[in-house]
């Protein structure tokens, strides 16, 4: 039986990085954990662990976990990962067969070779080399401005917390890129005014 959507026992970023060591494709921690890796401190509790990689490379990641099940979440339900479900959604949860818990969530991202394409507006593009950073011990994570662009659509409480935590540490270039990306994908987003206000300080 497939566990429920709350059956999470996520890896830490370091644990997943160990499992993916040597993977011949660019990948990065995403979501709230990426924000904390950029800041160098844990700012809040994390329910899950999200990672992003080019969609075409999902098979390489999946091969690192023989015997694991992968499921696609959609509208509160989970469907085994297959051609139709993978094509319908971009997320894929990884189920550990030993613990029967979800360990991480894969964002399968559109791309053109080594160039990332924003799934919400294909005009927003950047080379993966520009948007993936690394901690001192080598854990890859998405640049904070890209993390916030992902979070802008829903802007849940945890997303607002991440925006507030990251804003003081965003450079002028990062703020400018995020504002330009929001202008395309979410032109009336309230974060734009806060970005402008922080730039005036």
C-alpha positions in Angstrom: 0.0 0.0 0.0 1.2 3.5 -0.9 1.8 5.6 2.2 -0.2 8.8 2.7 1.0 12.3 1.7 2.1 13.1 5.2 4.4 10.0 5.6 7.6 12.1 5.2 10.9 11.2 6.7 13.1 13.4 4.5 16.8 13.0 4.0 19.0 15.9 5.0 20.7 17.7 2.1 24.0 16.1 3.1 22.5 12.6 3.1 21.0 13.0 -0.4 24.2 14.6 -1.7 26.0 11.4 -0.5 23.5 9.3 -2.5 23.9 11.4 -5.6 27.7 11.8 -5.5 29.1 11.5 -9.0 25.8 11.8 -10.7 26.8 13.0 -14.2 24.2 15.7 -14.4 23.5 19.1 -12.8 21.2 18.8 -9.8 20.5 21.1 -6.8 18.7 21.3 -3.6 15.6 23.5 -4.1 12.9 25.0 -1.9 13.3 26.1 1.7 16.4 24.0 2.2 18.1 25.8 -0.6 17.3 29.1 1.1 18.9 27.8 4.3 22.0 26.5 2.5 22.5 29.9 1.0 22.1 31.6 4.4 24.3 29.1 6.1 21.8 28.4 8.9 18.5 26.7 9.5 15.8 29.3 9.7 12.7 27.0 10.1 11.6 23.4 10.2 11.4 21.6 6.9 8.7 19.0 6.1 10.4 17.7 3.0 13.5 17.9 0.8 13.2 19.1 -2.7 15.7 18.8 -5.5 15.7 20.1 -9.0 17.3 18.7 -12.2 16.8 18.7 -15.9 13.7 16.7 -16.8 15.6 14.5 -19.2 18.0 13.4 -16.5 15.4 12.0 -14.2 16.2 8.4 -15.3 19.8 8.8 -14.2 18.7 9.9 -10.7 16.1 7.1 -10.5 18.8 4.5 -11.3 20.6 5.5 -8.1 17.7 4.1 -6.1 17.0 0.5 -7.2 14.0 -1.0 -5.5 12.5 2.5 -4.6 9.1 3.6 -5.8 8.5 7.0 -7.4 5.1 8.6 -7.4 3.7 11.8 -8.9 1.6 14.0 -6.6 -1.5 15.7 -8.0 -4.4 17.3 -6.2 -3.7 15.4 -3.0 -3.4 12.0 -4.7 -0.3 10.0 -5.6 0.1 8.1 -8.9 3.0 5.7 -9.7 5.6 7.3 -12.0 5.0 6.3 -15.6 5.0 8.0 -19.0 1.5 9.6 -18.5 1.9 10.7 -14.9 5.4 12.1 -15.5 4.2 14.0 -18.5 1.3 15.5 -16.6 3.2 16.9 -13.6 6.8 18.1 -12.8 7.1 16.7 -9.2 8.1 13.1 -8.3 8.2 11.8 -4.7 10.8 9.1 -3.8 9.5 6.3 -1.5 12.1 4.4 0.6 11.2 0.7 0.6 12.9 0.1 3.9 11.0 2.8 5.9 7.9 3.2 3.6 8.3 6.9 3.9 8.9 9.7 1.4 12.5 10.8 1.4 12.7 13.5 -1.3 10.8 15.3 -4.0 12.3 15.8 -7.5 11.4 18.8 -9.6 11.9 17.7 -13.2 12.7 21.0 -14.9 12.3 22.1 -18.6 15.6 22.9 -20.2 17.5 23.4 -23.4 20.7 21.5 -23.0 22.5 23.2 -20.1 20.1 26.1 -20.0 17.3 26.0 -17.4 13.8 27.2 -18.6 11.3 28.4 -16.1 8.2 26.2 -16.2 5.9 29.2 -15.5 7.3 31.4 -18.3 9.6 30.0 -20.9 11.0 33.5 -21.5 12.9 33.2 -18.2 16.1 31.2 -18.9 19.5 30.9 -17.3 22.4 28.5 -17.7 22.5 25.9 -14.9 26.1 27.1 -14.3 24.7 30.5 -13.2 21.9 29.2 -10.9 23.5 26.4 -9.0 25.7 27.2 -6.1 27.6 25.0 -3.7 28.1 25.0 0.1 31.6 24.8 1.5 31.3 21.0 1.7 30.0 20.7 -1.9 26.2 20.4 -1.6 24.6 22.0 -4.7 21.7 24.3 -4.2 19.6 26.7 -6.3 20.5 30.4 -6.2 18.1 32.2 -3.8 16.5 34.4 -6.5 15.5 31.3 -8.4 14.2 29.7 -5.2 12.0 32.7 -4.5 10.7 32.8 -8.1 9.5 29.2 -7.6 7.9 30.2 -4.3 6.2 33.3 -5.6 3.2 31.6 -7.2 1.7 30.1 -3.9 3.3 32.5 -1.4 2.3 30.3 1.6 3.3 31.1 5.1 6.6 29.2 4.7 7.3 31.0 1.4 6.8 34.4 3.1 9.1 33.3 5.9 11.8 32.3 3.3 11.4 35.6 1.4 11.8 37.6 4.6 14.8 35.6 5.7 16.5 35.9 2.3 15.7 39.5 1.4 18.4 41.2 3.5 21.1 38.9 2.0 20.1 39.4 -1.6 22.7 41.4 -3.6 21.5 44.1 -6.0 22.0 41.8 -8.9 19.9 39.0 -7.4 17.1 41.5 -6.4 17.1 42.9 -10.0 16.9 39.5 -11.6 14.1 38.4 -9.3 12.1 41.5 -10.0 12.5 41.1 -13.7 11.5 37.5 -13.6 8.4 38.4 -11.4 7.5 41.1 -13.9 7.2 38.4 -16.5 5.6 35.5 -14.5 3.7 37.4 -11.8 3.7 41.1 -12.7 1.4 42.2 -9.8 3.2 40.2 -7.1 3.5 42.1 -3.8 7.1 41.0 -3.4 8.1 43.4 -6.2 7.3 46.4 -4.0 9.3 45.0 -1.1 12.3 44.3 -3.5 12.1 47.9 -4.7 11.9 49.2 -1.1 14.9 47.2 -0.1 16.9 48.5 -3.0 16.3 52.1 -1.9 17.9 51.5 1.5 
